[in-house]
Amino acid sequence: MMKFYRIFYGFILRRRYRISFKGMELLQKEGGKLVLPNHQSHVDPQLVGVFFYKYTHIVPVVNENFFKIPFISFFLKRWGAIPVANFKKGNRDPNVLKNIFSKVNIALDEGKSVIIFPAGQLQDIGVEHVRNKQATHAVISSLEDDKIRIIGVRITGLWGSTFSKAWTGEQPPFLPVFLKGFFYFFANLIFLAPKREVTFELVDITEEALAQSKNDRITFNNYLDSFYNINGIEEPSFIKHFFFFPKSKRKLPVNVVKKTEKFMAKAAQEKNQLVSD
């Protein structure tokens, strides 16, 4: 039954997204894999969940709030998703990392692919910024099985989606935007929806990630940032919602533009500091 759901939803997603994959053969190798994508929008996990499952048994690590959405919760539970406490809303479960370690290690020992989004939140601008998040650093630094592979995933093309912060400058409400997606699906007569170009690039980063995990988490997270942002700041891609509409002329919200300028200024300052040193 789950296979049918994946195929059916994959059909729906492909009506809106033209997806290209690089390095998917890494998922077919034997043994447990820790898969680390960047997080451009709410649709990233949907695409990963549907299309990666063709190559490997995935176990996503997911914010516990998604388990409260009945329809979404149904699929998460059947995928064996690992819920993570939502710290933003005051949940300070002291055993959260211990619980993650236990469930992640069980899945890896079974040869499954555990999906963790290191940033734990959507991008604010056209680059990934893991900040001071600790879960990924803690998981990797505690790995005991040297046969576990660590795969970094660069996702591009979703910055500018209604599922991203590039649309309004704020966190998009998941369920309303999700339901709108189905409306667009039928409003475009299923097969006529304008398509968004999306790329998934998978890279085996095992050796370097393990070496970097011996450093403090900020240094490790900076390493992940440099991996995800190797091509610099991504320009937003605003795709019209209906085939009969003219080309979208939407621009980035003012607050996103300001955040981007601040980021670029800080990056330039740090570069100049390195040169002077």
VMD Tcl script that draws the C-alpha trace (Angstrom):
set ca {
  {0.00 0.00 0.00}
  {2.82 2.43 0.86}
  {4.41 1.73 -2.51}
  {1.17 2.76 -4.20}
  {1.04 6.00 -2.18}
  {4.64 6.84 -3.12}
  {4.03 6.22 -6.81}
  {0.79 8.20 -6.76}
  {2.28 11.18 -4.92}
  {5.40 10.97 -7.08}
  {3.14 11.38 -10.12}
  {1.63 14.52 -8.56}
  {5.02 16.00 -7.65}
  {6.42 15.42 -11.14}
  {3.59 17.50 -12.60}
  {5.08 20.54 -10.82}
  {8.79 19.69 -10.49}
  {11.29 18.68 -13.17}
  {13.85 16.91 -11.03}
  {17.39 15.86 -11.87}
  {19.48 13.63 -9.63}
  {23.26 13.34 -9.38}
  {25.00 10.63 -7.38}
  {21.91 8.58 -6.53}
  {24.00 5.43 -6.86}
  {25.43 6.27 -3.42}
  {22.09 5.33 -1.88}
  {22.24 1.84 -3.41}
  {25.41 0.82 -1.62}
  {25.03 -1.66 1.22}
  {25.04 -0.60 4.85}
  {23.60 2.25 6.86}
  {23.78 5.78 5.51}
  {23.38 9.16 7.19}
  {21.91 11.53 4.58}
  {22.24 15.29 5.19}
  {20.30 17.63 2.83}
  {20.09 21.41 3.02}
  {16.61 22.79 3.68}
  {15.26 25.31 1.17}
  {11.55 24.71 1.62}
  {8.83 22.54 3.10}
  {8.72 20.51 -0.09}
  {12.31 19.21 0.28}
  {11.34 16.39 2.66}
  {8.41 15.44 0.42}
  {10.68 15.03 -2.61}
  {13.28 13.16 -0.56}
  {10.65 10.88 0.96}
  {9.09 9.96 -2.36}
  {12.07 9.72 -4.70}
  {14.87 8.47 -2.42}
  {12.74 5.54 -1.30}
  {13.20 4.01 -4.75}
  {16.87 3.45 -3.91}
  {16.95 2.88 -0.16}
  {14.79 2.43 2.94}
  {14.70 5.92 4.45}
  {14.06 6.94 8.04}
  {13.49 10.72 8.31}
  {14.19 12.70 11.48}
  {11.20 15.08 11.69}
  {9.98 17.94 13.88}
  {7.37 16.52 16.26}
  {4.79 19.11 15.12}
  {4.33 17.27 11.82}
  {3.15 14.23 13.77}
  {0.18 16.35 14.89}
  {-1.11 16.71 11.33}
  {-3.35 13.62 10.84}
  {-2.74 13.03 7.14}
  {1.01 13.67 7.34}
  {1.36 11.71 10.59}
  {-0.10 8.64 8.88}
  {2.82 8.44 6.45}
  {5.50 9.49 8.93}
  {4.60 6.66 11.30}
  {4.65 4.09 8.52}
  {8.05 5.34 7.41}
  {9.32 4.90 10.94}
  {10.14 8.63 11.16}
  {11.98 9.79 14.28}
  {10.25 12.74 16.01}
  {12.39 15.56 17.39}
  {11.24 17.95 20.12}
  {10.33 21.44 18.95}
  {12.64 23.66 21.02}
  {11.19 26.87 19.58}
  {7.95 26.25 21.42}
  {9.55 25.69 24.80}
  {9.96 21.92 24.77}
  {13.28 21.39 26.54}
  {13.34 17.61 26.70}
  {16.76 16.86 28.26}
  {16.76 13.39 26.71}
  {16.13 14.55 23.14}
  {19.66 13.80 21.88}
  {19.74 10.49 23.73}
  {16.46 9.50 22.08}
  {17.75 10.53 18.66}
  {21.01 8.59 19.13}
  {19.14 5.43 20.10}
  {16.67 5.46 17.20}
  {19.19 6.65 14.62}
  {21.69 3.95 15.56}
  {19.03 1.24 15.39}
  {18.05 2.35 11.88}
  {21.69 2.56 10.74}
  {22.45 -0.88 12.18}
  {19.57 -2.22 10.09}
  {21.18 -0.80 6.95}
  {18.65 1.99 6.48}
  {19.26 5.59 5.39}
  {18.57 8.15 8.10}
  {17.63 11.59 6.77}
  {18.59 14.58 8.93}
  {18.26 18.22 7.86}
  {21.17 19.75 9.86}
  {19.75 23.30 9.87}
  {16.47 22.08 11.36}
  {14.69 25.05 9.78}
  {14.10 26.67 6.40}
  {16.71 28.92 4.81}
  {16.27 32.65 5.50}
  {18.18 33.67 2.37}
  {19.63 31.98 -0.71}
  {22.26 30.07 1.28}
  {22.12 27.42 3.97}
  {23.10 28.43 7.51}
  {23.19 25.62 10.08}
  {24.00 28.08 12.88}
  {24.60 26.46 16.29}
  {22.38 23.39 15.85}
  {23.87 20.41 17.63}
  {22.00 17.26 16.60}
  {23.97 16.40 13.43}
  {27.34 17.11 15.04}
  {26.40 15.01 18.06}
  {25.16 12.08 15.96}
  {28.21 11.97 13.71}
  {30.75 12.41 16.51}
  {29.13 9.48 18.33}
  {29.09 7.04 15.40}
  {30.82 3.79 16.32}
  {30.37 1.80 13.12}
  {33.08 2.83 10.65}
  {31.05 1.30 7.81}
  {28.36 3.99 8.03}
  {28.49 6.32 5.03}
  {27.69 10.04 5.36}
  {26.10 11.58 2.27}
  {25.69 15.32 1.82}
  {22.86 16.47 -0.43}
  {22.83 19.85 -2.17}
  {19.28 20.81 -3.13}
  {18.85 23.70 -5.55}
  {15.85 25.18 -7.34}
  {13.37 25.40 -4.48}
  {14.43 28.84 -3.26}
  {11.49 30.93 -4.46}
  {8.82 28.27 -3.97}
  {5.68 29.14 -1.96}
  {6.99 26.48 0.43}
  {10.10 28.64 1.05}
  {10.71 31.88 2.95}
  {11.60 33.58 -0.33}
  {7.88 33.91 -1.11}
  {6.71 36.15 1.76}
  {9.83 36.52 3.88}
  {8.21 34.52 6.67}
  {7.85 30.86 7.60}
  {5.17 29.51 5.23}
  {2.29 27.75 7.04}
  {2.71 24.14 5.96}
  {-0.87 22.86 5.76}
  {-2.46 25.83 3.89}
  {0.37 25.88 1.33}
  {0.22 22.10 1.01}
  {-3.51 22.23 0.26}
  {-3.00 25.06 -2.23}
  {-0.61 22.77 -4.07}
  {-3.42 20.30 -4.72}
  {-5.64 23.14 -5.93}
  {-2.95 24.21 -8.42}
  {-2.59 20.59 -9.52}
  {-6.22 20.41 -10.66}
  {-6.48 24.06 -11.78}
  {-3.68 23.35 -14.27}
  {-5.64 20.39 -15.65}
  {-3.09 18.02 -14.09}
  {-0.64 18.00 -17.00}
  {-0.24 21.71 -17.81}
  {1.33 23.06 -14.62}
  {4.46 25.20 -15.15}
  {7.42 23.18 -13.88}
  {10.14 24.16 -11.45}
  {13.67 22.88 -12.15}
  {15.10 21.14 -9.07}
  {18.44 19.40 -8.64}
  {19.57 16.91 -6.00}
  {23.34 16.42 -5.88}
  {24.54 13.63 -3.59}
  {28.18 13.55 -2.45}
  {29.95 11.06 -0.17}
  {31.45 13.28 2.55}
  {32.18 10.50 5.06}
  {35.88 11.06 5.66}
  {35.77 14.84 5.88}
  {32.57 14.90 7.97}
  {34.04 12.46 10.48}
  {37.24 14.50 10.68}
  {35.31 17.76 11.12}
  {33.09 16.22 13.80}
  {36.14 16.08 16.08}
  {35.99 19.90 16.22}
  {33.39 21.91 18.14}
  {29.91 22.06 16.66}
  {30.23 25.63 15.32}
  {33.32 24.64 13.30}
  {31.55 21.51 12.12}
  {28.42 23.46 11.13}
  {30.58 25.97 9.24}
  {31.99 23.03 7.31}
  {28.46 21.94 6.37}
  {27.61 25.50 5.31}
  {30.64 25.59 3.01}
  {29.56 22.28 1.47}
  {25.99 23.40 0.81}
  {26.91 26.89 -0.37}
  {29.75 25.96 -2.70}
  {28.03 27.78 -5.58}
  {27.36 30.97 -3.59}
  {24.05 32.71 -3.02}
  {21.24 31.17 -5.05}
  {18.95 33.51 -6.91}
  {15.24 32.94 -6.24}
  {13.17 31.19 -8.88}
  {9.56 32.38 -8.93}
  {7.44 30.13 -11.11}
  {3.90 31.10 -12.09}
  {1.17 28.94 -10.57}
  {-1.13 28.63 -13.57}
  {-0.23 27.79 -17.15}
  {-2.51 30.58 -18.45}
  {-0.79 33.29 -16.34}
  {2.03 35.50 -17.71}
  {5.57 34.99 -16.46}
  {5.91 35.80 -12.76}
  {7.49 39.19 -11.94}
  {7.64 38.56 -8.22}
  {10.68 39.83 -6.31}
  {12.25 38.92 -2.99}
  {10.54 40.45 0.07}
  {12.32 43.46 1.56}
  {13.27 41.68 4.77}
  {14.93 38.86 2.80}
  {16.85 41.38 0.68}
  {18.10 43.10 3.85}
  {19.16 39.78 5.40}
  {21.00 38.89 2.20}
  {22.83 42.22 2.14}
  {23.78 41.80 5.79}
  {25.08 38.30 5.10}
  {27.15 39.49 2.13}
  {28.60 42.38 4.12}
  {29.60 40.06 6.95}
  {31.13 37.56 4.52}
  {33.15 40.33 2.85}
  {34.35 41.58 6.24}
  {35.47 38.10 7.27}
  {37.27 37.64 3.96}
  {39.11 40.93 4.36}
  {40.03 39.95 7.92}
  {41.55 36.70 6.69}
  {43.56 38.56 4.04}
  {44.88 41.08 6.58}
  {45.82 38.32 9.01}
}
mol new
graphics top color blue
foreach p $ca { graphics top sphere $p radius 0.5 }
foreach p [lrange $ca 0 end-1] q [lrange $ca 1 end] { graphics top cylinder $p $q radius 0.2 }
display resetview
